[in-house]
Amino acid sequence: VNEAHFRHVMETLSFPDGSVFVDIGCGKGKPLLLAATFPFVEQAIGVEFGGALCTIARRNAIRYARRRNLSAEIRVEHTDALCYDIAPNHNIFFINNPFDAELFAALVERIAMSSRQSPRTIWILYGNPEHEAVLHRHPQFQRQARFRFFGPGRDIAVYRSVPWGPRQA
């Protein structure tokens, strides 16, 4: 993820104070660490299946937090994204296209189900949105923006949850 592009997206959107940023498939943790620098982010959580990447992300988080004296809590969970327990206060999800369309659809549905169980506004920031049609077709999410950056795989599509319930005609 390009730091300048990521920062532009985070600065352009209006997120509430006390937000919890969840980076699904966080790899070495770059977006996770960048998100923790924003004053509205109270907690930044990385979810990573790969054990070696999880270890690197944790080490990076410790070093970065020390250097930056961050107030946001940073943690990295070593787990499968489809098994990760989405808490009622998780409201910003960053997904940099780590899955095929089928797994991505299952993840989007888990996020949507969490929103139905604990109603709140949820944002999905989808980097390199190869399977954006999954979000576009989902009745619970509406596209808010599409940030186009130079170079392959750099775009970020932003979706926001809509209130769940019967649709108005």
OpenMM code with the backbone's topology and positions (N, CA, C; nanometers):
from openmm import Vec3, app, unit

residues = "VAL ASN GLU ALA HIS PHE ARG HIS VAL MET GLU THR LEU SER PHE PRO ASP GLY SER VAL PHE VAL ASP ILE GLY CYS GLY LYS GLY LYS PRO LEU LEU LEU ALA ALA THR PHE PRO PHE VAL GLU GLN ALA ILE GLY VAL GLU PHE GLY GLY ALA LEU CYS THR ILE ALA ARG ARG ASN ALA ILE ARG TYR ALA ARG ARG ARG ASN LEU SER ALA GLU ILE ARG VAL GLU HIS THR ASP ALA LEU CYS TYR ASP ILE ALA PRO ASN HIS ASN ILE PHE PHE ILE ASN ASN PRO PHE ASP ALA GLU LEU PHE ALA ALA LEU VAL GLU ARG ILE ALA MET SER SER ARG GLN SER PRO ARG THR ILE TRP ILE LEU TYR GLY ASN PRO GLU HIS GLU ALA VAL LEU HIS ARG HIS PRO GLN PHE GLN ARG GLN ALA ARG PHE ARG PHE PHE GLY PRO GLY ARG ASP ILE ALA VAL TYR ARG SER VAL PRO TRP GLY PRO ARG GLN ALA".split()
positions = [
    Vec3(0.0850, -0.1180, 0.0000),
    Vec3(0.0000, 0.0000, 0.0000),
    Vec3(0.0891, 0.1238, 0.0000),
    Vec3(0.0584, 0.2139, -0.0877),
    Vec3(0.1324, 0.3383, -0.0971),
    Vec3(0.0906, 0.4290, 0.0190),
    Vec3(0.1871, 0.4757, 0.0963),
    Vec3(0.1567, 0.5565, 0.2155),
    Vec3(0.0809, 0.6843, 0.1812),
    Vec3(0.1243, 0.7562, 0.0794),
    Vec3(0.0580, 0.8819, 0.0429),
    Vec3(-0.0861, 0.8574, -0.0002),
    Vec3(-0.1090, 0.7515, -0.0750),
    Vec3(-0.2448, 0.7199, -0.1195),
    Vec3(-0.3331, 0.6839, -0.0005),
    Vec3(-0.2803, 0.5997, 0.0875),
    Vec3(-0.3569, 0.5583, 0.2046),
    Vec3(-0.3915, 0.6798, 0.2916),
    Vec3(-0.2936, 0.7639, 0.3164),
    Vec3(-0.3178, 0.8838, 0.3977),
    Vec3(-0.4231, 0.9738, 0.3335),
    Vec3(-0.4160, 0.9885, 0.2009),
    Vec3(-0.5145, 1.0719, 0.1299),
    Vec3(-0.6560, 1.0193, 0.1534),
    Vec3(-0.6742, 0.8903, 0.1423),
    Vec3(-0.8068, 0.8305, 0.1635),
    Vec3(-0.8536, 0.8552, 0.3065),
    Vec3(-0.7675, 0.8277, 0.4033),
    Vec3(-0.8054, 0.8429, 0.5445),
    Vec3(-0.8343, 0.9888, 0.5796),
    Vec3(-0.7615, 1.0820, 0.5196),
    Vec3(-0.7820, 1.2250, 0.5471),
    Vec3(-0.9060, 1.2795, 0.4778),
    Vec3(-0.9440, 1.2205, 0.3668),
    Vec3(-1.0576, 1.2697, 0.2892),
    Vec3(-1.1909, 1.2289, 0.3502),
    Vec3(-1.1959, 1.1103, 0.4084),
    Vec3(-1.3212, 1.0583, 0.4633),
    Vec3(-1.3435, 1.1101, 0.6051),
    Vec3(-1.4687, 1.1129, 0.6467),
    Vec3(-1.5025, 1.1599, 0.7827),
    Vec3(-1.5374, 1.0411, 0.8693),
    Vec3(-1.4450, 1.0030, 0.9545),
    Vec3(-1.4669, 0.8933, 1.0472),
    Vec3(-1.4895, 0.9510, 1.1866),
    Vec3(-1.5697, 0.8847, 1.2679),
    Vec3(-1.5939, 0.9364, 1.4028),
    Vec3(-1.4754, 0.9119, 1.4967),
    Vec3(-1.4643, 0.9974, 1.5969),
    Vec3(-1.3648, 0.9752, 1.7011),
    Vec3(-1.3930, 0.8420, 1.7686),
    Vec3(-1.2874, 0.7778, 1.8158),
    Vec3(-1.3024, 0.6493, 1.8830),
    Vec3(-1.3187, 0.5333, 1.7878),
    Vec3(-1.2833, 0.5529, 1.6603),
    Vec3(-1.2976, 0.4465, 1.5607),
    Vec3(-1.2005, 0.3323, 1.5874),
    Vec3(-1.2423, 0.2137, 1.5449),
    Vec3(-1.1561, 0.0954, 1.5507),
    Vec3(-1.1303, 0.0520, 1.4066),
    Vec3(-1.0043, 0.0531, 1.3697),
    Vec3(-0.9585, 0.0194, 1.2351),
    Vec3(-0.9118, -0.1260, 1.2360),
    Vec3(-0.9679, -0.2057, 1.1457),
    Vec3(-0.9315, -0.3474, 1.1374),
    Vec3(-0.8749, -0.3735, 0.9975),
    Vec3(-0.7502, -0.4154, 0.9925),
    Vec3(-0.6826, -0.4469, 0.8665),
    Vec3(-0.6869, -0.5983, 0.8486),
    Vec3(-0.7731, -0.6436, 0.7592),
    Vec3(-0.7895, -0.7864, 0.7332),
    Vec3(-0.6836, -0.8300, 0.6323),
    Vec3(-0.6005, -0.9257, 0.6723),
    Vec3(-0.4880, -0.9668, 0.5876),
    Vec3(-0.3796, -0.8611, 0.5962),
    Vec3(-0.3394, -0.8278, 0.7187),
    Vec3(-0.2531, -0.7110, 0.7409),
    Vec3(-0.1095, -0.7286, 0.6934),
    Vec3(-0.0684, -0.8497, 0.6610),
    Vec3(0.0697, -0.8687, 0.6150),
    Vec3(0.1690, -0.8209, 0.7186),
    Vec3(0.2584, -0.7325, 0.6784),
    Vec3(0.3606, -0.6796, 0.7701),
    Vec3(0.3091, -0.5616, 0.8527),
    Vec3(0.1880, -0.5131, 0.8207),
    Vec3(0.1222, -0.4151, 0.9053),
    Vec3(0.1281, -0.2696, 0.8647),
    Vec3(0.1706, -0.2373, 0.7452),
    Vec3(0.1871, -0.0963, 0.7087),
    Vec3(0.0588, -0.0140, 0.7229),
    Vec3(-0.0540, -0.0524, 0.6604),
    Vec3(-0.1764, 0.0278, 0.6767),
    Vec3(-0.2229, 0.0337, 0.8229),
    Vec3(-0.2043, -0.0739, 0.8941),
    Vec3(-0.2390, -0.0806, 1.0357),
    Vec3(-0.1648, 0.0276, 1.1133),
    Vec3(-0.0359, 0.0381, 1.0908),
    Vec3(0.0465, 0.1356, 1.1610),
    Vec3(0.0136, 0.2781, 1.1181),
    Vec3(-0.0093, 0.2975, 0.9897),
    Vec3(-0.0465, 0.4306, 0.9417),
    Vec3(-0.1800, 0.4742, 1.0013),
    Vec3(-0.2757, 0.3832, 1.0077),
    Vec3(-0.4082, 0.4162, 1.0628),
    Vec3(-0.3972, 0.4600, 1.2082),
    Vec3(-0.3057, 0.3989, 1.2816),
    Vec3(-0.2900, 0.4305, 1.4242),
    Vec3(-0.2418, 0.5740, 1.4476),
    Vec3(-0.1930, 0.6413, 1.3444),
    Vec3(-0.1460, 0.7791, 1.3601),
    Vec3(-0.2594, 0.8806, 1.3519),
    Vec3(-0.3772, 0.8395, 1.3061),
    Vec3(-0.4879, 0.9335, 1.2922),
    Vec3(-0.5570, 0.9542, 1.4265),
    Vec3(-0.5876, 1.0783, 1.4608),
    Vec3(-0.6423, 1.1066, 1.5941),
    Vec3(-0.7786, 1.0425, 1.6210),
    Vec3(-0.8538, 1.0122, 1.5176),
    Vec3(-0.9858, 0.9518, 1.5379),
    Vec3(-0.9787, 0.8006, 1.5600),
    Vec3(-0.8626, 0.7392, 1.5375),
    Vec3(-0.8467, 0.5946, 1.5562),
    Vec3(-0.8030, 0.5671, 1.6999),
    Vec3(-0.8899, 0.4986, 1.7719),
    Vec3(-0.8618, 0.4622, 1.9104),
    Vec3(-0.7856, 0.3303, 1.9194),
    Vec3(-0.8150, 0.2425, 1.8247),
    Vec3(-0.7539, 0.1097, 1.8251),
    Vec3(-0.7328, 0.0663, 1.6808),
    Vec3(-0.6171, 0.0054, 1.6533),
    Vec3(-0.5860, -0.0480, 1.5207),
    Vec3(-0.5522, -0.1955, 1.5378),
    Vec3(-0.6263, -0.2791, 1.4663),
    Vec3(-0.6124, -0.4239, 1.4814),
    Vec3(-0.5765, -0.4843, 1.3458),
    Vec3(-0.4734, -0.5649, 1.3456),
    Vec3(-0.4361, -0.6383, 1.2260),
    Vec3(-0.4794, -0.7831, 1.2412),
    Vec3(-0.5317, -0.8393, 1.1355),
    Vec3(-0.5715, -0.9800, 1.1332),
    Vec3(-0.4895, -1.0464, 1.0239),
    Vec3(-0.4106, -1.1464, 1.0624),
    Vec3(-0.3210, -1.2117, 0.9661),
    Vec3(-0.3172, -1.3618, 0.9909),
    Vec3(-0.3325, -1.4372, 0.8843),
    Vec3(-0.3311, -1.5835, 0.8907),
    Vec3(-0.1883, -1.6395, 0.8920),
    Vec3(-0.1006, -1.5763, 0.8176),
    Vec3(0.0376, -1.6251, 0.8060),
    Vec3(0.1161, -1.5991, 0.9333),
    Vec3(0.1675, -1.7048, 0.9940),
    Vec3(0.2402, -1.6922, 1.1197),
    Vec3(0.3630, -1.6042, 1.1107),
    Vec3(0.4431, -1.6205, 1.0057),
    Vec3(0.5649, -1.5400, 0.9912),
    Vec3(0.5297, -1.3927, 0.9708),
    Vec3(0.4272, -1.3652, 0.8894),
    Vec3(0.3853, -1.2262, 0.8677),
    Vec3(0.3294, -1.1656, 0.9956),
    Vec3(0.2573, -1.2451, 1.0717),
    Vec3(0.2019, -1.1991, 1.1986),
    Vec3(0.3147, -1.1577, 1.2939),
    Vec3(0.4193, -1.2373, 1.3004),
    Vec3(0.5344, -1.2066, 1.3860),
    Vec3(0.6006, -1.0760, 1.3424),
    Vec3(0.6176, -1.0588, 1.2116),
    Vec3(0.6779, -0.9359, 1.1588),
    Vec3(0.5889, -0.8161, 1.1894),
    Vec3(0.4579, -0.8299, 1.1681),
    Vec3(0.3646, -0.7191, 1.1945),
    Vec3(0.3673, -0.6795, 1.3420),
    Vec3(0.3721, -0.7760, 1.4307),
    Vec3(0.3790, -0.7452, 1.5744),
    Vec3(0.5075, -0.6700, 1.6085),
    Vec3(0.6175, -0.7165, 1.5533),
    Vec3(0.7465, -0.6502, 1.5778),
    Vec3(0.7432, -0.5075, 1.5222),
    Vec3(0.6892, -0.4919, 1.4016),
    Vec3(0.6785, -0.3589, 1.3421),
    Vec3(0.5902, -0.2669, 1.4269),
    Vec3(0.4818, -0.3206, 1.4803),
    Vec3(0.3898, -0.2405, 1.5620),
    Vec3(0.4592, -0.1902, 1.6883),
    Vec3(0.5365, -0.2751, 1.7529),
    Vec3(0.6078, -0.2349, 1.8753),
    Vec3(0.7066, -0.1233, 1.8437),
    Vec3(0.7841, -0.1410, 1.7396),
    Vec3(0.8846, -0.0408, 1.7024),
    Vec3(0.8187, 0.0919, 1.6619),
    Vec3(0.7155, 0.0830, 1.5804),
    Vec3(0.6485, 0.2025, 1.5290),
    Vec3(0.5823, 0.2806, 1.6424),
    Vec3(0.5147, 0.2101, 1.7319),
    Vec3(0.4461, 0.2757, 1.8432),
    Vec3(0.5464, 0.3470, 1.9342),
    Vec3(0.6608, 0.2867, 1.9580),
    Vec3(0.7647, 0.3494, 2.0415),
    Vec3(0.8179, 0.4774, 1.9782),
    Vec3(0.8465, 0.4692, 1.8489),
    Vec3(0.9032, 0.5854, 1.7783),
    Vec3(0.8034, 0.7003, 1.7701),
    Vec3(0.6773, 0.6682, 1.7489),
    Vec3(0.5743, 0.7698, 1.7258),
    Vec3(0.5017, 0.8144, 1.8519),
    Vec3(0.5202, 0.7422, 1.9623),
    Vec3(0.4490, 0.7717, 2.0863),
    Vec3(0.2979, 0.7808, 2.0601),
    Vec3(0.2436, 0.6768, 2.0015),
    Vec3(0.1031, 0.6745, 1.9612),
    Vec3(0.0098, 0.6553, 2.0804),
    Vec3(-0.1068, 0.7173, 2.0701),
    Vec3(-0.2076, 0.6961, 2.1745),
    Vec3(-0.3000, 0.5791, 2.1390),
    Vec3(-0.3093, 0.5472, 2.0113),
    Vec3(-0.3946, 0.4358, 1.9683),
    Vec3(-0.3316, 0.3027, 2.0086),
    Vec3(-0.4161, 0.2120, 2.0528),
    Vec3(-0.3703, 0.0757, 2.0821),
    Vec3(-0.3535, 0.0017, 1.9500),
    Vec3(-0.2442, -0.0714, 1.9358),
    Vec3(-0.2203, -0.1516, 1.8158),
    Vec3(-0.2036, -0.2962, 1.8600),
    Vec3(-0.2730, -0.3852, 1.7895),
    Vec3(-0.2511, -0.5276, 1.8153),
    Vec3(-0.2690, -0.6057, 1.6863),
    Vec3(-0.2055, -0.7225, 1.6830),
    Vec3(-0.2126, -0.8093, 1.5657),
    Vec3(-0.2618, -0.9456, 1.6115),
    Vec3(-0.3672, -0.9924, 1.5471),
    Vec3(-0.4280, -1.1218, 1.5788),
    Vec3(-0.3848, -1.2247, 1.4750),
    Vec3(-0.3356, -1.3385, 1.5201),
    Vec3(-0.2969, -1.4466, 1.4309),
    Vec3(-0.4162, -1.5411, 1.4173),
    Vec3(-0.4947, -1.5193, 1.3132),
    Vec3(-0.6145, -1.6004, 1.2928),
    Vec3(-0.6623, -1.5906, 1.1487),
    Vec3(-0.7492, -1.6806, 1.1131),
    Vec3(-0.8159, -1.6803, 0.9830),
    Vec3(-0.9195, -1.5680, 0.9834),
    Vec3(-0.9230, -1.4882, 0.8791),
    Vec3(-1.0160, -1.3748, 0.8713),
    Vec3(-1.1615, -1.4180, 0.8873),
    Vec3(-1.1943, -1.5379, 0.8387),
    Vec3(-1.3333, -1.5840, 0.8476),
    Vec3(-1.3676, -1.6381, 0.9858),
    Vec3(-1.2693, -1.6497, 1.0734),
    Vec3(-1.2921, -1.6923, 1.2119),
    Vec3(-1.2757, -1.5767, 1.3097),
    Vec3(-1.2276, -1.4651, 1.2622),
    Vec3(-1.2024, -1.3506, 1.3494),
    Vec3(-1.3341, -1.2996, 1.4081),
    Vec3(-1.3336, -1.2743, 1.5380),
    Vec3(-1.4519, -1.2264, 1.6079),
    Vec3(-1.4639, -1.0748, 1.5907),
    Vec3(-1.5591, -1.0317, 1.5103),
    Vec3(-1.5803, -0.8895, 1.4849),
    Vec3(-1.6587, -0.8319, 1.6024),
    Vec3(-1.5985, -0.7364, 1.6711),
    Vec3(-1.6606, -0.6760, 1.7891),
    Vec3(-1.7595, -0.5663, 1.7483),
    Vec3(-1.8539, -0.5355, 1.8356),
    Vec3(-1.9557, -0.4337, 1.8055),
    Vec3(-1.9020, -0.2927, 1.7842),
    Vec3(-1.7771, -0.2656, 1.8226),
    Vec3(-1.7215, -0.1318, 1.8009),
    Vec3(-1.6284, -0.1239, 1.6799),
    Vec3(-1.6062, -0.2322, 1.6106),
    Vec3(-1.5227, -0.2292, 1.4898),
    Vec3(-1.6009, -0.1590, 1.3791),
    Vec3(-1.5442, -0.0514, 1.3259),
    Vec3(-1.6219, 0.0249, 1.2280),
    Vec3(-1.5486, 0.0598, 1.0985),
    Vec3(-1.4170, 0.0429, 1.0933),
    Vec3(-1.3440, 0.0679, 0.9686),
    Vec3(-1.2670, -0.0596, 0.9346),
    Vec3(-1.2940, -0.1140, 0.8175),
    Vec3(-1.2260, -0.2355, 0.7734),
    Vec3(-1.1454, -0.2032, 0.6483),
    Vec3(-1.0176, -0.2377, 0.6524),
    Vec3(-0.9322, -0.2215, 0.5361),
    Vec3(-0.8985, -0.3608, 0.4844),
    Vec3(-0.9245, -0.3805, 0.3565),
    Vec3(-0.9009, -0.5111, 0.2953),
    Vec3(-0.8283, -0.4845, 0.1640),
    Vec3(-0.7038, -0.5249, 0.1563),
    Vec3(-0.6251, -0.5000, 0.0352),
    Vec3(-0.6233, -0.6239, -0.0542),
    Vec3(-0.7411, -0.6668, -0.0945),
    Vec3(-0.7627, -0.7765, -0.1879),
    Vec3(-0.6802, -0.9021, -0.1592),
    Vec3(-0.6919, -0.9575, -0.0378),
    Vec3(-0.6146, -1.0788, -0.0102),
    Vec3(-0.6863, -1.2078, -0.0483),
    Vec3(-0.8121, -1.1987, -0.0950),
    Vec3(-0.8937, -1.3187, -0.1159),
    Vec3(-0.9475, -1.3287, -0.2574),
    Vec3(-0.9894, -1.4515, -0.2921),
    Vec3(-1.0640, -1.4680, -0.4161),
    Vec3(-1.2068, -1.4184, -0.3894),
    Vec3(-1.2890, -1.4144, -0.4950),
    Vec3(-1.4239, -1.3582, -0.4836),
    Vec3(-1.5098, -1.4329, -0.3812),
    Vec3(-1.4988, -1.5640, -0.3755),
    Vec3(-1.5813, -1.6430, -0.2837),
    Vec3(-1.5473, -1.6133, -0.1373),
    Vec3(-1.4208, -1.6118, -0.1034),
    Vec3(-1.3808, -1.5806, 0.0341),
    Vec3(-1.4122, -1.4355, 0.0686),
    Vec3(-1.3938, -1.3463, -0.0284),
    Vec3(-1.4252, -1.2057, -0.0048),
    Vec3(-1.5745, -1.1894, 0.0241),
    Vec3(-1.6588, -1.2584, -0.0508),
    Vec3(-1.8040, -1.2514, -0.0281),
    Vec3(-1.8395, -1.3018, 0.1118),
    Vec3(-1.7749, -1.4087, 0.1555),
    Vec3(-1.8008, -1.4617, 0.2895),
    Vec3(-1.7575, -1.3606, 0.3960),
    Vec3(-1.6454, -1.2945, 0.3759),
    Vec3(-1.5984, -1.1941, 0.4707),
    Vec3(-1.6936, -1.0746, 0.4751),
    Vec3(-1.7354, -1.0267, 0.3600),
    Vec3(-1.8295, -0.9140, 0.3541),
    Vec3(-1.9582, -0.9491, 0.4266),
    Vec3(-2.0051, -1.0711, 0.4095),
    Vec3(-2.1284, -1.1120, 0.4785),
    Vec3(-2.1075, -1.1181, 0.6296),
    Vec3(-1.9911, -1.1609, 0.6741),
    Vec3(-1.9621, -1.1618, 0.8196),
    Vec3(-1.9630, -1.0198, 0.8756),
    Vec3(-1.9065, -0.9264, 0.8012),
    Vec3(-1.9057, -0.7858, 0.8449),
    Vec3(-2.0491, -0.7328, 0.8474),
    Vec3(-2.1258, -0.7638, 0.7440),
    Vec3(-2.2660, -0.7195, 0.7380),
    Vec3(-2.3474, -0.7785, 0.8529),
    Vec3(-2.3253, -0.9054, 0.8830),
    Vec3(-2.3971, -0.9701, 0.9924),
    Vec3(-2.3630, -0.9018, 1.1251),
    Vec3(-2.2385, -0.8655, 1.1443),
    Vec3(-2.1993, -0.7943, 1.2650),
    Vec3(-2.2743, -0.6617, 1.2764),
    Vec3(-2.2904, -0.5949, 1.1644),
    Vec3(-2.3623, -0.4678, 1.1622),
    Vec3(-2.5111, -0.4864, 1.1943),
    Vec3(-2.5671, -0.5966, 1.1503),
    Vec3(-2.7083, -0.6236, 1.1810),
    Vec3(-2.7256, -0.6574, 1.3287),
    Vec3(-2.6300, -0.7299, 1.3847),
    Vec3(-2.6379, -0.7683, 1.5259),
    Vec3(-2.6116, -0.6499, 1.6185),
    Vec3(-2.5226, -0.5622, 1.5795),
    Vec3(-2.4890, -0.4427, 1.6572),
    Vec3(-2.4903, -0.3241, 1.5613),
    Vec3(-2.6081, -0.2651, 1.5395),
    Vec3(-2.6199, -0.1595, 1.4380),
    Vec3(-2.5224, -0.0440, 1.4602),
    Vec3(-2.4512, -0.0119, 1.3539),
    Vec3(-2.3556, 0.0975, 1.3516),
    Vec3(-2.3160, 0.1213, 1.2074),
    Vec3(-2.2546, 0.2341, 1.1822),
    Vec3(-2.2025, 0.2621, 1.0487),
    Vec3(-2.0672, 0.1942, 1.0352),
    Vec3(-2.0520, 0.1228, 0.9260),
    Vec3(-1.9267, 0.0524, 0.8962),
    Vec3(-1.8759, 0.1004, 0.7611),
    Vec3(-1.7462, 0.1221, 0.7548),
    Vec3(-1.6798, 0.1554, 0.6292),
    Vec3(-1.5898, 0.0388, 0.5906),
    Vec3(-1.5914, 0.0069, 0.4618),
    Vec3(-1.4983, -0.0908, 0.4068),
    Vec3(-1.4129, -0.0180, 0.3046),
    Vec3(-1.2830, -0.0165, 0.3290),
    Vec3(-1.1862, 0.0407, 0.2366),
    Vec3(-1.1226, -0.0781, 0.1656),
    Vec3(-1.1528, -0.0913, 0.0380),
    Vec3(-1.1123, -0.2099, -0.0380),
    Vec3(-1.0035, -0.1723, -0.1375),
    Vec3(-0.8799, -0.2055, -0.1026),
    Vec3(-0.7658, -0.1761, -0.1887),
    Vec3(-0.7531, -0.2783, -0.2996),
    Vec3(-0.7100, -0.2308, -0.4172),
    Vec3(-0.6997, -0.3162, -0.5347),
    Vec3(-0.8308, -0.3936, -0.5521),
    Vec3(-0.9416, -0.3212, -0.5724),
    Vec3(-1.0758, -0.3801, -0.5663),
    Vec3(-1.1122, -0.4709, -0.6840),
    Vec3(-1.0426, -0.5796, -0.6942),
    Vec3(-1.0619, -0.6751, -0.8025),
    Vec3(-1.2006, -0.7395, -0.7994),
    Vec3(-1.2542, -0.7610, -0.6811),
    Vec3(-1.3857, -0.8253, -0.6671),
    Vec3(-1.4884, -0.7265, -0.6118),
    Vec3(-1.4801, -0.6033, -0.6568),
    Vec3(-1.5698, -0.4987, -0.6069),
    Vec3(-1.7168, -0.5308, -0.6307),
    Vec3(-1.7462, -0.6091, -0.7308),
    Vec3(-1.8860, -0.6451, -0.7590),
    Vec3(-1.9522, -0.7110, -0.6380),
    Vec3(-1.8748, -0.7803, -0.5569),
    Vec3(-1.9290, -0.8432, -0.4361),
    Vec3(-1.9889, -0.7362, -0.3452),
    Vec3(-1.9158, -0.6295, -0.3229),
    Vec3(-1.9666, -0.5199, -0.2400),
    Vec3(-2.0785, -0.4441, -0.3103),
    Vec3(-2.0614, -0.4217, -0.4390),
    Vec3(-2.1603, -0.3456, -0.5161),
    Vec3(-2.2977, -0.4129, -0.5120),
    Vec3(-2.2991, -0.5459, -0.5134),
    Vec3(-2.4264, -0.6210, -0.5128),
    Vec3(-2.4849, -0.6384, -0.3729),
    Vec3(-2.4048, -0.6188, -0.2712),
    Vec3(-2.4534, -0.6451, -0.1350),
    Vec3(-2.5534, -0.5365, -0.0944),
    Vec3(-2.6710, -0.5759, -0.0460),
    Vec3(-2.7743, -0.4763, -0.0134),
    Vec3(-2.7411, -0.3879, 0.1067),
    Vec3(-2.6427, -0.4248, 0.1833),
    Vec3(-2.6125, -0.3503, 0.3052),
    Vec3(-2.5018, -0.2471, 0.2884),
    Vec3(-2.4389, -0.2427, 0.1704),
    Vec3(-2.3289, -0.1490, 0.1495),
    Vec3(-2.3510, -0.0662, 0.0237),
    Vec3(-2.3141, 0.0611, 0.0327),
    Vec3(-2.3201, 0.1520, -0.0822),
    Vec3(-2.1831, 0.2122, -0.1047),
    Vec3(-2.1467, 0.2236, -0.2316),
    Vec3(-2.0169, 0.2845, -0.2614),
    Vec3(-2.0235, 0.4332, -0.2322),
    Vec3(-1.9227, 0.4815, -0.1598),
    Vec3(-1.9119, 0.6228, -0.1246),
    Vec3(-1.8105, 0.6948, -0.2115),
    Vec3(-1.7074, 0.6229, -0.2505),
    Vec3(-1.6008, 0.6858, -0.3284),
    Vec3(-1.5160, 0.5781, -0.3940),
    Vec3(-1.4471, 0.6198, -0.4967),
    Vec3(-1.3475, 0.5335, -0.5613),
    Vec3(-1.2263, 0.6213, -0.5856),
    Vec3(-1.1195, 0.5931, -0.5131),
    Vec3(-0.9965, 0.6683, -0.5269),
    Vec3(-0.9112, 0.5980, -0.6312),
    Vec3(-0.8767, 0.6722, -0.7360),
    Vec3(-0.7974, 0.6154, -0.8446),
    Vec3(-0.6571, 0.6742, -0.8378),
    Vec3(-0.5601, 0.5847, -0.8275),
    Vec3(-0.4211, 0.6252, -0.8177),
    Vec3(-0.3440, 0.5636, -0.9327),
    Vec3(-0.2385, 0.6301, -0.9737),
    Vec3(-0.1577, 0.5821, -1.0851),
    Vec3(-0.0892, 0.4509, -1.0481),
    Vec3(-0.1002, 0.3557, -1.1380),
    Vec3(-0.0327, 0.2276, -1.1194),
    Vec3(-0.1316, 0.1160, -1.0945),
    Vec3(-0.0972, -0.0040, -1.1360),
    Vec3(-0.1878, -0.1182, -1.1188),
    Vec3(-0.2046, -0.1553, -0.9715),
    Vec3(-0.3269, -0.1889, -0.9354),
    Vec3(-0.3556, -0.2368, -0.8012),
    Vec3(-0.3545, -0.1311, -0.6930),
    Vec3(-0.3603, -0.0050, -0.7300),
    Vec3(-0.3485, 0.1018, -0.6298),
    Vec3(-0.4822, 0.1654, -0.5929),
    Vec3(-0.5878, 0.1404, -0.6686),
    Vec3(-0.7170, 0.2016, -0.6395),
    Vec3(-0.7710, 0.1538, -0.5050),
    Vec3(-0.8519, 0.2397, -0.4435),
    Vec3(-0.9201, 0.2038, -0.3194),
    Vec3(-1.0666, 0.2429, -0.3342),
    Vec3(-1.1542, 0.1434, -0.3226),
    Vec3(-1.2985, 0.1670, -0.3260),
    Vec3(-1.3472, 0.1749, -0.1816),
    Vec3(-1.4358, 0.2689, -0.1557),
    Vec3(-1.4874, 0.2889, -0.0206),
    Vec3(-1.6374, 0.2642, -0.0204),
    Vec3(-1.6783, 0.1741, 0.0673),
    Vec3(-1.8201, 0.1416, 0.0845),
    Vec3(-1.8597, 0.1711, 0.2274),
    Vec3(-1.9854, 0.2090, 0.2438),
    Vec3(-2.0393, 0.2409, 0.3761),
    Vec3(-2.1684, 0.1624, 0.3944),
    Vec3(-2.1888, 0.1162, 0.5168),
    Vec3(-2.3112, 0.0411, 0.5433),
    Vec3(-2.4318, 0.1349, 0.5405),
    Vec3(-2.5439, 0.0787, 0.5044),
    Vec3(-2.6709, 0.1505, 0.5072),
    Vec3(-2.7569, 0.0857, 0.6155),
    Vec3(-2.8517, 0.1598, 0.6708),
    Vec3(-2.9365, 0.0994, 0.7739),
    Vec3(-3.0033, -0.0275, 0.7222),
    Vec3(-3.0048, -0.1287, 0.8059),
    Vec3(-3.0608, -0.2574, 0.7675),
    Vec3(-3.2101, -0.2579, 0.7950),
    Vec3(-3.2852, -0.3147, 0.7052),
    Vec3(-3.4297, -0.3255, 0.7223),
    Vec3(-3.4972, -0.3214, 0.5870),
    Vec3(-3.6293, -0.3182, 0.5878),
    Vec3(-3.7012, -0.3149, 0.4597),
    Vec3(-3.6627, -0.1914, 0.3784),
    Vec3(-3.6415, -0.2112, 0.2509),
    Vec3(-3.6077, -0.0998, 0.1625),
    Vec3(-3.7326, -0.0158, 0.1360),
    Vec3(-3.7107, 0.1146, 0.1295),
    Vec3(-3.8194, 0.2065, 0.0959),
    Vec3(-3.8381, 0.2090, -0.0546),
    Vec3(-3.9626, 0.2149, -0.0986),
    Vec3(-3.9910, 0.2167, -0.2424),
    Vec3(-3.9745, 0.3555, -0.2985),
] * unit.nanometer
topology = app.Topology()
chain = topology.addChain("A")
for resn in residues:
    res = topology.addResidue(resn, chain)
    for name in ("N", "CA", "C"):
        topology.addAtom(name, app.Element.getBySymbol(name[0]), res)
